[in-house]
Amino acid sequence: MIVTNIEDFDETDRDIVTENWRSRRMILAREKVGFSLHETTIFAGTTSTFHYQNHVEAVYCVGGSGRITNLETGEVHELRDGSLYLLNGHEKHTLQADEEMRMVCVFNPPVTGREVHDENGVYPLVVETD
């Protein structure tokens, strides 16, 4: 059993901060449970493009507001507290935050925490070794 608090991840190697977002990676591949779980804050007034070609991501918005644009279809969806989106088709997308958005994200396969978005917003597939 693991019991922790989001603050336990502050200023550790699991706390990733960029100019547009902050991701605290609470569960990673090293926990060996088949998924990773992150709390990600999208900063107000920012736009970020992501394309998870190697992962399926589910995102649940628990605070703030903005929108997601599916860059493959042009569809735009409003996001607010209670919204969920699932990138089950590996859709390239843009997130725009009107207000700071707090998101709970699940990745499968799990990320290791060593991934870095490339110029296209893609995480490489990195596997955890024993």
C-alpha positions in Angstrom: 0.0 0.0 0.0 1.2 3.5 -0.8 -0.3 6.5 1.0 0.9 10.0 0.1 -0.2 13.6 -0.4 0.3 15.8 -3.5 2.6 18.1 -1.5 5.0 15.2 -1.0 6.0 15.5 -4.7 6.8 19.2 -4.6 10.3 20.0 -5.7 11.2 16.4 -6.4 12.1 14.6 -9.6 8.4 13.9 -10.0 7.5 17.6 -10.1 7.9 18.9 -13.7 7.4 22.6 -14.3 7.4 24.3 -17.7 6.3 27.8 -18.6 2.8 26.5 -19.6 2.1 23.7 -17.1 3.2 21.8 -14.0 2.8 18.0 -13.6 3.2 16.2 -10.4 3.6 12.5 -11.2 2.1 10.6 -8.3 2.2 7.1 -9.7 4.8 6.0 -12.3 5.8 2.9 -14.1 8.2 2.0 -11.2 5.1 1.3 -9.0 4.3 -1.5 -11.4 0.5 -1.1 -11.4 -0.1 -0.7 -15.2 -0.8 3.0 -15.4 0.6 6.3 -14.3 -1.3 9.1 -12.5 -0.5 12.8 -12.6 -1.9 16.0 -11.3 -1.3 18.6 -14.0 -1.9 22.3 -13.7 -2.3 24.2 -17.0 -1.5 27.8 -16.3 -4.0 30.5 -17.2 -3.6 32.2 -20.5 -1.4 29.5 -22.0 -1.8 27.3 -25.1 0.0 23.9 -25.3 0.1 21.3 -28.0 0.4 17.6 -27.2 0.4 14.4 -29.2 0.6 11.1 -27.2 1.4 8.7 -30.1 2.6 6.0 -27.7 0.2 6.4 -24.8 -3.6 6.6 -24.2 -4.4 9.4 -21.8 -7.6 10.1 -19.8 -7.9 13.6 -18.3 -10.5 14.7 -15.7 -10.7 18.4 -15.0 -11.2 19.2 -11.3 -10.9 22.9 -11.5 -10.7 25.9 -13.8 -11.8 26.3 -17.4 -10.5 26.3 -21.0 -10.9 24.3 -24.1 -9.4 21.4 -26.0 -9.0 21.4 -29.8 -8.7 18.2 -31.7 -6.1 19.2 -34.3 -7.0 16.3 -36.6 -10.7 17.3 -36.9 -10.8 20.9 -35.7 -13.4 20.1 -33.1 -13.3 22.3 -30.0 -14.7 21.3 -26.6 -15.1 23.5 -23.6 -13.5 22.2 -20.4 -14.5 23.0 -16.8 -14.7 21.3 -13.5 -16.2 17.9 -14.1 -15.1 17.5 -17.8 -13.4 14.4 -19.0 -11.6 13.7 -22.2 -10.1 10.4 -23.4 -7.4 10.4 -26.1 -8.2 6.8 -27.2 -7.2 7.6 -30.8 -3.9 9.3 -30.0 -5.3 12.6 -31.2 -3.0 15.5 -31.5 -4.6 18.3 -29.5 -4.2 21.8 -28.1 -5.2 22.9 -24.6 -6.0 26.5 -24.0 -6.6 27.7 -20.4 -8.8 30.7 -19.7 -8.4 30.1 -16.0 -5.8 27.9 -14.4 -7.0 24.3 -15.0 -6.3 21.5 -12.5 -6.3 18.1 -14.3 -6.0 14.5 -13.1 -4.3 12.5 -15.8 -3.9 8.7 -16.3 -1.5 7.3 -18.9 -1.3 3.8 -20.3 1.3 2.5 -20.7 2.6 4.2 -17.6 5.2 6.9 -18.0 8.5 6.5 -16.2 8.9 10.2 -15.4 12.0 10.5 -17.6 10.0 11.3 -20.8 10.3 14.8 -22.3 7.9 16.2 -24.9 9.6 16.5 -28.3 9.0 19.3 -30.7 5.7 17.7 -31.8 4.4 17.3 -28.2 5.1 13.6 -28.2 6.4 11.5 -25.3 8.8 8.7 -26.5 7.9 5.3 -25.3 10.3 4.7 -22.4 10.0 1.4 -20.4 11.0 0.9 -16.8 13.8 -1.7 -16.3 14.2 -3.6 -13.1 
